Amino acid sequence: MNISREFKILIVLLIIIGIVFGALAYLNFRPTKDDIDFEKMIIDDREFEEIIAQLDTSEKLIDYLNKNFKIEEREKDSPLIPKDFFEAKKGTTWDFAVFTTYILWKNDYDGAIIRYKYDKDKISAVVVFRDKDVPKTIIFTKQGISMYPHGWSFEEMFQKEKKRMNMNITDYATSYWTDKGELWPEEWGARKP
C-alpha cells in the first residue's frame, strides 16, 4: 500500500491540531497560580489555631459552621484561604470545603474536596472523609451544613448527590491537604462520575 506524500502531511497536521486543541482544553480547565496561591494556605495565627483545635469532631465542626457562617455566591472561582474565610464568615461552597478539609486535616482526619460540574456551567463542592471508620459526605447548602454516610464507594456518593441535587453530574475534580499543609490542586476533565 503506497500512501501519498500529501496524505502523510495531512495526517501529521491533524495530529498537531489535535495536540494543540487538547492542550488548550487542559489549560482551560486547570486552575492557575493566579487562581490559588497555595503558599498562603498555611495558617500561622494562634487564635485561629486554638479554635481549630476545639473543632475536633465532625459534629462540632458542622455545628460551628452552621452557627457562624453563611453561603454566598461570587464571580471569582478561586477559594478563600482558611484564615480569610474564617474572618469573612461567608463564602462559596468551595470556600466552605477548603475550610472544612483544613480543619479536618488539622484534627487528623483524612478528607478530600470533591467539586463537580452540573447543569452545564454550575459547580458545587462537598467534602468526603472517614469519621470513625465510616465514609461520610459533608454538604453545604443555604439551608445549612450537614453530613451523611455515603457508602463504601465514590459511586455510591455520586448516586446520593445526583439524587439529592436532582441533577446530572458531568465532571468532577478532587483536592486534598498534603503533609506539608498545602492544598493539592484539583484537575478537571479526566474524571467522569
N, C-alpha and C positions, 0 to 999 in steps of 0.2 A: 504494500500500500504506500503510495507516494503522496505526501501531503505538501501542498504548495507553500511557498515561502510566505505569501500574503496571509494564508490561513494561520501559519505559525505566529506571525506578528500579531494578528487579531487575537489569538488565544492569550499571548503574553500581555497585551494591552488590557484585555478583560480581567486577567488575574491582578494586574496592578491596580485597576479601578476598584476591584473588589476589596483589595487590601486597604486602599485609601478610605473607601466608604466604611469599612469595618473599624478602622482606627478612629475615624471621626465619630462614629456611633458610640464607641467605647468612651472616648473623651467627653462626649456629651452627657453620659450617664454618671460618670465618676466625679465625686466632689474634688475640688482643687484645694490647694493650700490656702487660697483666699477664702474659701467657704468655711474651713475649720482650722483653727490654729491649735494643733494638738499639744504644743508645748505649754500653752496656757491652761491645759486641762488639769495639771497637778495643782492641788489646793494646799495652801500653807497657813491659813488663818485659824488661830486657836479656838475662838468661839464657834466657828463653823464646824471644826473637827469635834468639839465637845458634843454638839447637837447630833452629829452623825453617829457618834459612839452610842448615844442613847437610843437610836433607832435600830436596835439590834435584832428585831424580829420583823417579819413582813407585815404583821398586823399593826405594830407600832408605826411603821413607815407609812402604810396606807392611811391610817388614822391621821397622822401628821400632815400628809399631803392634802387630805380632804378638808382639814380644819384651816390650813394656811395658804393654799394655792388655788389659782383659777386657770382654766384653759382659755387661751386666746389664739386667734389666727393672726399671722403676719405674712407679708410678702416674701421676705428673705428665707430661703430654705437652708439655713445653717443653724445648728443648735447653739444655745447659750451654754457657756461653761457652767459647771455646777454651782460655783460661788455666785455668779451673776444671776442665775435662775433663783437661787436661794434669796438673794437680795431683792429681786424684782417681784417675787411671789406670784408670778404668772408666766405662762408660756405655751408653746405648741405641744402637741403630743410627743414630738421628738425631744423637746426640752425636758418634758417630764420623764421620758425614757432614759435620756442621758443622766439626769439627776438620780433617778431611781437605781439604775445599774451601778452608778458610782457609789451610792450608799450601800447597796448590796455587796459590792466588791470590797468596800472598806470594812464590812462586817463579815467577811469570809464566806459569802455565798457565791456560787458560780451562776452567772447570769449573762444574758445577751439581749441586745435590742434587735427586734425584727421589725423593719419598716416594709410596708407593702403598698403597692400601687393598685388602685381600683377605680372603676368608672372613668377610664381614660387618663385623667390628669390629677386625681386626688391621691393623697398619701396619708397613711396612718402609721402609728408606731405602737408596739406592745413590748413588754419585757417578759422573757421566759427565764425561769430559774428553777433550781431544786430547793424545795422547802421541806425539811425533814424527810428527805428521800422521796418526795412526791413532786413530779414536774408540774409547775403552775405557770399561768399566764397572768400578768397584771395589765389591765386595760385602763385607758384614760379617756373619759367622756365628760361632757359638760355637766352631766348628772352626778358625776363623782368618779373616784378611782376605786377599782375593785379587782379581785383576783378570782380565778377559778382553776381547778385542776384540769389540765388539758390532755391527759392520757399519756401514753408512753412513746408517742412518736410526734414529729412535727406535722405529719399528715393529719393526725387527729386534731392537733391545734389549729391547723388551717381550716379544717372542716368546721370546727366550732366557730372560728372567726367569720367564715363565709356565712354561716347561719346567723350569728349574732348581728353582723352588719348587713345582712341581706344583699350581698353583692358578690361579684366575681373578682378574685384576686388575680392580677395579671403578671406581676413580678414581685420579687422580694429581695431584700438585702439584709445582711447581719452586721452588727458591730459589737464589740465587747472590750472590756478593760484588760490591758496587758499587765504582767507582773511589774512593769516599770511605771504604772499609773498613767498610761496613755490610752486614749480611745482608739482602737483599731479601726481604720476607715472602712466604711461599707463599700461594696461593689455591686452595682446593679447589672441586670441584663442577662446574666448567665444562669440564673436560677428561676425556675418556674414552680409554683406550688402544685 
